[in-house]
């Protein structure tokens, strides 16, 4: 695996999250359980991002892995 993340998809993942629940967002793009970590990063420089949902609602988690506001989509996929 290189230092650049694999682009899992070029659109965000809409996900219903629960307030106070912890999620582990895949930062490497290799996970088969996108947008969440399945351990595929092992042996690389990547690690999942631990994120706690501040409220129960639908969020859009980054699919391209290039967001500057991880794990949330910031539109970076538009520049790829």
TIBANU-791910 format. One line per 4 residues: their letters; for each residue z, y, x of N, C-alpha, C. Coordinates in nm, 4 decimals, m for minus. Example, Ala and Ser with C-alpha at 12.3 -4.5 7.8 and 13.67 -1.06 7.14 Angstrom:
as	0.7800:m0.5690:1.3190:0.7800:m0.4500:1.2300:0.7800:m0.3300:1.3200  0.7080:m0.2250:1.2850:0.7140:m0.1060:1.3670:0.7870:0.0030:1.2900
//
This chain:
xxxx	0.0000:m0.1178:0.0851:0.0000:0.0000:0.0000:0.0000:0.1240:0.0895  m0.0816:0.2194:0.0585:m0.0906:0.3417:0.1385:0.0196:0.4395:0.0983  0.0202:0.5571:0.1616:0.1192:0.6595:0.1303:0.0879:0.7330:0.0008  m0.0333:0.7183:m0.0491:m0.0714:0.7824:m0.1749:m0.0499:0.6823:m0.2891
xxxx	0.0033:0.7303:m0.4004:0.0231:0.6376:m0.5121:m0.1093:0.5960:m0.5741  m0.1119:0.4778:m0.6318:m0.2284:0.4317:m0.7072:m0.2276:0.5071:m0.8400  m0.3421:0.5528:m0.8823:m0.3524:0.6201:m1.0120:m0.3559:0.5105:m1.1184  m0.2472:0.4978:m1.1928:m0.2381:0.3937:m1.2952:m0.3331:0.4244:m1.4109
xxxx	m0.3372:0.5495:m1.4523:m0.4337:0.5970:m1.5518:m0.4379:0.7490:m1.5432  m0.5453:0.8077:m1.5931:m0.5628:0.9528:m1.5793:m0.5189:1.0301:m1.7030  m0.4359:0.9672:m1.7833:m0.3743:1.0339:m1.8978:m0.2269:0.9967:m1.8991  m0.1430:1.0781:m1.9640:m0.0002:1.0450:m1.9690:0.0280:0.9291:m2.0646
xxxx	0.1456:0.8714:m2.0494:0.1938:0.7659:m2.1384:0.2888:0.8273:m2.2407  0.2542:0.8258:m2.3698:0.3488:0.8733:m2.4706:0.4572:0.7672:m2.4899  0.5832:0.8061:m2.4761:0.6947:0.7111:m2.4839:0.8079:0.7722:m2.5669  0.8605:0.6944:m2.6594:0.9794:0.7359:m2.7351:1.1008:0.7011:m2.6492
xxxx	1.1791:0.8015:m2.6132:1.2989:0.7797:m2.5310:1.4246:0.8106:m2.6122  1.5371:0.7511:m2.5688:1.6648:0.7699:m2.6371:1.7571:0.8562:m2.5523  1.8223:0.9517:m2.6143:1.9171:1.0401:m2.5450:2.0208:0.9585:m2.4694  2.0424:0.9945:m2.3428:2.1435:0.9295:m2.2607:2.1010:0.7989:m2.1974
xxxx	1.9854:0.7441:m2.2361:1.9385:0.6178:m2.1787:1.8688:0.6456:m2.0454  1.8887:0.5556:m1.9493:1.8281:0.5697:m1.8172:1.6989:0.4902:m1.8106  1.5980:0.5523:m1.7533:1.4663:0.4906:m1.7362:1.4297:0.4956:m1.5881  1.3507:0.3995:m1.5445:1.3041:0.3959:m1.4058:1.1524:0.4057:m1.4068
xxxx	1.1021:0.5263:m1.3768:0.9593:0.5563:m1.3783:0.8934:0.5053:m1.2495  0.7820:0.4382:m1.2642:0.7052:0.3884:m1.1496:0.6400:0.5052:m1.0778  0.6688:0.5197:m0.9482:0.6081:0.6280:m0.8697:0.4906:0.5805:m0.7853  0.4766:0.4475:m0.7688:0.3710:0.3948:m0.6802:0.2400:0.3673:m0.7527
xxxx	0.2475:0.3463:m0.8839:0.1281:0.3164:m0.9613:0.0904:0.1695:m0.9639  0.1672:0.0836:m0.8985:0.1340:m0.0596:m0.8892:0.1953:m0.1446:m1.0008  0.2934:m0.0926:m1.0713:0.3656:m0.1709:m1.1714:0.2744:m0.2217:m1.2823  0.2997:m0.3435:m1.3272:0.2253:m0.3983:m1.4411:0.2920:m0.3591:m1.5727
xxxx	0.4051:m0.2903:m1.5649:0.4793:m0.2471:m1.6845:0.4766:m0.0944:m1.6968  0.3657:m0.0317:m1.6645:0.3508:0.1138:m1.6678:0.4000:0.1723:m1.7984  0.4646:0.2858:m1.7964:0.4885:0.3726:m1.6816:0.6179:0.3411:m1.6076  0.6764:0.2237:m1.6373:0.8047:0.1884:m1.5790:0.7907:0.0937:m1.4604
xxxx	0.8928:0.0923:m1.3768:0.8943:0.0123:m1.2542:0.9124:m0.1362:m1.2845  0.8389:m0.2211:m1.2126:0.8590:m0.3660:m1.2196:0.8896:m0.4251:m1.0818  0.9132:m0.3376:m0.9824:0.9461:m0.3841:m0.8477:0.8259:m0.3992:m0.7562  0.7066:m0.3652:m0.8027:0.5846:m0.3806:m0.7213:0.5853:m0.2955:m0.5952
xxxx	0.6703:m0.1942:m0.5888:0.6764:m0.1036:m0.4729:0.7447:m0.1673:m0.3520  0.8121:m0.2790:m0.3709:0.8907:m0.3391:m0.2615:0.8069:m0.3552:m0.1358  0.8639:m0.3151:m0.0222:0.7923:m0.3221:0.1044:0.7077:m0.1992:0.1330  0.7126:m0.1006:0.0443:0.6360:0.0235:0.0633:0.7334:0.1406:0.0795
xxxx	0.6787:0.2597:0.0937:0.7621:0.3796:0.1049:0.7990:0.4360:m0.0320  0.7552:0.3711:m0.1387:0.7807:0.4195:m0.2742:0.9088:0.3612:m0.3316  0.9676:0.4341:m0.4242:1.0850:0.3882:m0.4988:1.0725:0.4434:m0.6402  1.1286:0.3736:m0.7390:1.1220:0.4260:m0.8747:1.2074:0.5512:m0.8885
xxxx	1.1714:0.6338:m0.9837:1.2499:0.7541:m1.0116:1.3432:0.7236:m1.1283  1.4726:0.7365:m1.1040:1.5726:0.7182:m1.2093:1.5775:0.8463:m1.2905  1.5630:0.8345:m1.4217:1.5584:0.9512:m1.5097:1.6367:0.9211:m1.6365  1.7237:1.0131:m1.6743:1.8004:0.9988:m1.7985:1.7438:1.0928:m1.9031
xxxx	1.7108:1.0377:m2.0177:1.6542:1.1180:m2.1259:1.7588:1.2147:m2.1798  1.7268:1.3449:m2.1826:1.8235:1.4433:m2.2324:1.8374:1.4420:m2.3848  1.7346:1.3933:m2.4545:1.7400:1.3859:m2.6001:1.6473:1.2748:m2.6487  1.6675:1.2313:m2.7714:1.5822:1.1304:m2.8316:1.4581:1.2001:m2.8845
xxxx	1.3433:1.1633:m2.8300:1.2169:1.2233:m2.8727:1.1014:1.1543:m2.8017  0.9788:1.1928:m2.8377:0.8610:1.1431:m2.7675:0.8373:1.2326:m2.6464  0.8184:1.1700:m2.5303:0.7842:1.2435:m2.4087:0.6534:1.1870:m2.3556  0.5925:1.2595:m2.2645:0.4674:1.2151:m2.2038:0.4918:1.1943:m2.0554
xxxx	0.5017:1.0662:m2.0161:0.5299:1.0307:m1.8775:0.4001:1.0238:m1.7986  0.4044:1.0756:m1.6775:0.2867:1.0841:m1.5921:0.2262:0.9465:m1.5653  0.0957:0.9371:m1.5816:0.0230:0.8132:m1.5532:m0.0537:0.8193:m1.4227  m0.0835:0.9408:m1.3747:m0.1644:0.9544:m1.2522:m0.0782:0.9520:m1.1264
xxxx	0.0542:0.9685:m1.1447:0.1529:0.9646:m1.0351:0.1436:1.0849:m0.9422  0.0783:1.1929:m0.9841:0.0640:1.3127:m0.9018:0.1371:1.4344:m0.9596  0.2151:1.4155:m1.0660:0.2884:1.5259:m1.1279:0.3863:1.5912:m1.0301  0.4094:1.7184:m1.0478:0.5102:1.7903:m0.9690:0.6405:1.7975:m1.0489
xxxx	0.6407:1.7391:m1.1700:0.7559:1.7436:m1.2596:0.7956:1.6014:m1.3009  0.7954:1.5097:m1.2059:0.8216:1.3677:m1.2348:0.9533:1.3484:m1.3083  0.9523:1.2583:m1.4072:0.8455:1.1675:m1.4449:0.7514:1.2232:m1.5513  0.7720:1.3476:m1.5906:0.6934:1.4052:m1.7006:0.5564:1.4538:m1.6528
xxxx	0.4595:1.4399:m1.7407:0.3235:1.4872:m1.7121:0.3232:1.6391:m1.7011  0.2550:1.6916:m1.5993:0.2403:1.8373:m1.5851:0.0928:1.8789:m1.5858  0.0050:1.7846:m1.6211:m0.1381:1.8147:m1.6272:m0.2109:1.7929:m1.4953  m0.1419:1.7425:m1.3935:m0.2056:1.7217:m1.2606:m0.3277:1.6304:m1.2695
xxxx	m0.3313:1.5413:m1.3690:m0.4450:1.4504:m1.3815:m0.5763:1.5259:m1.4049  m0.5676:1.6474:m1.4540:m0.6880:1.7283:m1.4772:m0.7581:1.7676:m1.3477  m0.6836:1.7650:m1.2363:m0.7393:1.8051:m1.1072:m0.7862:1.6873:m1.0222  m0.7745:1.5666:m1.0742:m0.8127:1.4486:m0.9939:m0.9605:1.4186:m1.0039
//
